[in-house]
Amino acid sequence: MSTLSLEEATEAIYISVNNDNDNIEEHVENLKAALSAEGTKEIEIDPERLNYNNRAGRKMMQSFFKKRGIIVKFKG
């Protein structure tokens, strides 16, 4: 299995989140691998690309990813 680029892994996360978290665990693992290759544990997410772009939705996303070792920050 080849490692996805950070951009590809991030795009897969956006697609998954907007499709009721379809295969989210697999996409999170791919994102972790891409972040590791970049030497970081932090990802910047564009909140405008999320279905639930409100405070509660963003906090839930941050909590979910934090439990899996990824720090989520939002643009803007």
ZATORTI-589550 format. One record per atom (N, C-alpha, C, O, CB): x, y, z. Coordinates in steps of 0.1 Angstrom, whole numbers, padded with zeros to 4 digits, always signed. Glycine has a CB too. Layout:
% residues N
XYZ...
//
This chain:
% residues 76
+0008-0012+0000+0000+0000+0000+0009+0012+0000+0018+0014+0008-0010+0000+0012+0007+0021-0009+0014+0034-0010+0008+0044-0001-0004+0045+0001+0016+0039-0024+0017+0053+0004+0012+0064+0013+0006+0075+0004+0012+0079-0006+0023+0069+0022-0005+0080+0008-0012+0091+0001-0004+0104+0004+0002+0105+0015-0026+0092+0005-0005+0114-0004+0001+0127-0001-0008+0133+0009-0020+0129+0011+0002+0136-0014-0003+0143+0016-0011+0150+0026-0024+0156+0019-0034+0156+0026-0003+0162+0032-0023+0162+0007-0034+0168+0000-0045+0157-0003-0057+0159-0001-0030+0175-0012-0040+0145-0007-0050+0134-0010-0056+0129+0002-0069+0127+0002-0042+0123-0017-0049+0128+0013-0055+0123+0025-0064+0133+0031-0075+0129+0036-0043+0120+0035-0061+0146+0030-0070+0156+0035-0083+0157+0027-0094+0158+0032-0063+0170+0035-0082+0155+0014-0094+0155+0005-0103+0143+0009-0115+0144+0009-0089+0155-0010-0097+0132+0011-0104+0120+0015-0112+0122+0028-0123+0117+0030-0095+0107+0017-0106+0130+0037-0112+0133+0050-0125+0142+0047-0135+0139+0052-0103+0140+0060-0123+0152+0039-0134+0161+0035-0146+0153+0029-0157+0154+0033-0130+0172+0026-0143+0144+0020-0153+0136+0014-0160+0127+0024-0172+0125+0024-0146+0127+0002-0152+0120+0032-0157+0111+0042-0167+0119+0052-0178+0114+0055-0146+0104+0050-0162+0130+0057-0170+0138+0067-0183+0142+0061-0193+0142+0067-0162+0150+0072-0183+0146+0048-0195+0151+0041-0204+0139+0036-0215+0142+0032-0191+0159+0030-0199+0127+0038-0207+0115+0035-0210+0107+0047-0209+0095+0047-0200+0106+0024-0214+0114+0058-0217+0107+0070-0206+0098+0076-0209+0088+0081-0230+0099+0069-0194+0103+0075-0182+0097+0080-0179+0083+0074-0175+0074+0081-0183+0095+0095-0183+0081+0062-0180+0069+0055-0165+0065+0054-0157+0073+0049-0186+0070+0040-0162+0054+0060-0148+0049+0060-0138+0058+0067-0127+0059+0064-0143+0046+0046-0143+0066+0077-0135+0076+0084-0123+0070+0090-0112+0076+0090-0144+0083+0094-0124+0059+0097-0113+0053+0104-0101+0050+0094-0089+0052+0097-0117+0040+0111-0104+0045+0082-0094+0042+0072-0088+0055+0067-0075+0056+0066-0100+0034+0060-0096+0065+0065-0090+0078+0061-0082+0085+0071-0072+0092+0068-0102+0087+0057-0086+0083+0084-0078+0089+0095-0064+0082+0095-0054+0089+0097-0085+0087+0109-0063+0069+0093-0051+0062+0093-0042+0066+0082-0030+0068+0083-0053+0047+0092-0048+0068+0070-0041+0074+0059-0036+0088+0061-0024+0091+0058-0049+0074+0046-0044+0096+0068-0040+0109+0071-0028+0109+0081-0019+0117+0080-0052+0117+0077-0029+0100+0091-0018+0099+0101-0005+0096+0094+0006+0101+0097-0021+0089+0112-0005+0086+0084+0007+0082+0077+0012+0094+0069+0024+0096+0069+0004+0071+0068+0003+0102+0063+0008+0113+0055+0013+0124+0064+0024+0130+0060-0004+0119+0047+0007+0126+0075+0013+0136+0085+0026+0132+0090+0035+0140+0091+0003+0138+0096+0028+0119+0093+0040+0114+0098+0051+0116+0087+0063+0119+0091+0039+0099+0101+0048+0114+0075+0058+0116+0064+0062+0130+0063+0073+0133+0059+0052+0111+0051+0053+0139+0067+0056+0154+0067+0063+0158+0080+0068+0169+0080+0043+0162+0065+0063+0149+0090+0069+0152+0102+0061+0161+0112+0066+0169+0119+0082+0159+0100+0048+0160+0111+0039+0167+0119+0027+0159+0124+0025+0148+0119+0034+0180+0112+0020+0164+0133+0007+0157+0138-0005+0167+0137-0015+0164+0142+0009+0152+0153-0002+0178+0130-0012+0189+0129-0017+0190+0115-0010+0190+0105-0006+0202+0134-0031+0192+0114-0037+0194+0100-0045+0207+0101-0052+0209+0111-0045+0182+0096-0046+0214+0090-0054+0226+0090-0066+0223+0081-0064+0219+0069-0046+0239+0085-0078+0225+0086-0090+0221+0079-0097+0234+0075-0098+0244+0083-0099+0212+0087-0103+0235+0063-0111+0246+0059-0125+0243+0063-0132+0235+0058-0110+0248+0043-0130+0251+0073-0144+0248+0078-0155+0250+0068-0166+0245+0069-0146+0257+0090-0152+0258+0058-0162+0261+0047-0165+0248+0039-0176+0247+0033-0157+0272+0038-0157+0238+0040-0159+0226+0032-0166+0215+0040-0168+0204+0036-0145+0220+0028-0170+0218+0053-0177+0209+0061-0192+0211+0061-0197+0223+0060-0172+0210+0075-0200+0200+0062-0214+0201+0062-0219+0209+0075-0228+0217+0075-0221+0188+0062-0212+0206+0086-0216+0211+0099-0205+0221+0103-0197+0219+0112-0218+0200+0109-0206+0233+0097-0196+0243+0100-0202+0252+0111-0205+0264+0109-0193+0252+0087-0203+0247+0123-0207+0254+0134-0197+0251+0146-0189+0241+0144-0222+0252+0138-0198+0258+0156-0189+0256+0167-0189+0241+0172-0179+0235+0174-0191+0265+0179-0201+0236+0175-0203+0223+0180-0197+0212+0170-0190+0203+0175-0218+0219+0182-0199+0214+0157-0194+0205+0147-0179+0205+0147-0172+0194+0146-0200+0208+0134-0173+0217+0148-0158+0218+0147-0152+0212+0160-0142+0205+0159-0154+0233+0146-0158+0215+0171-0153+0209+0184-0154+0194+0184-0145+0187+0189-0160+0215+0196-0165+0189+0179-0166+0174+0178-0155+0168+0169-0150+0158+0172-0180+0170+0173-0153+0175+0158-0142+0170+0149-0129+0170+0155-0121+0161+0154-0142+0178+0136-0126+0181+0162-0113+0182+0169-0111+0171+0179-0101+0165+0181-0112+0196+0176-0122+0169+0187-0121+0158+0197-0119+0145+0191-0111+0137+0196-0134+0159+0206-0126+0141+0181-0125+0129+0174-0111+0126+0169-0105+0116+0171-0135+0128+0162-0105+0136+0162-0092+0135+0157-0081+0135+0168-0071+0128+0167-0089+0146+0147-0084+0143+0179-0074+0143+0190-0073+0129+0196-0061+0125+0200-0078+0154+0200-0084+0122+0197-0083+0109+0203-0075+0099+0194-0070+0089+0199-0097+0103+0205-0073+0103+0182-0065+0095+0173-0052+0100+0170-0044+0096+0161-0073+0093+0160-0048+0110+0178-0034+0116+0177-0032+0127+0167-0020+0129+0163-0025+0105+0175-0042+0133+0162-0041+0143+0152-0047+0156+0157-0058+0156+0163-0049+0139+0139-0039+0167+0156-0044+0180+0161-0050+0187+0149-0044+0189+0138-0032+0188+0167-0063+0191+0150-0070+0198+0140-0071+0213+0143-0075+0217+0154-0084+0192+0138-0067+0221+0133-0068+0235+0134-0077+0240+0122-0076+0233+0112-0054+0243+0135-0084+0250+0124-0093+0255+0113-0088+0268+0107-0083+0277+0115-0107+0257+0118-0089+0269+0094-0084+0281+0087-0094+0293+0091-0105+0291+0093-0084+0279+0072-0088+0305+0091-0096+0316+0094-0097+0319+0108-0104+0329+0112-0109+0315+0088
//
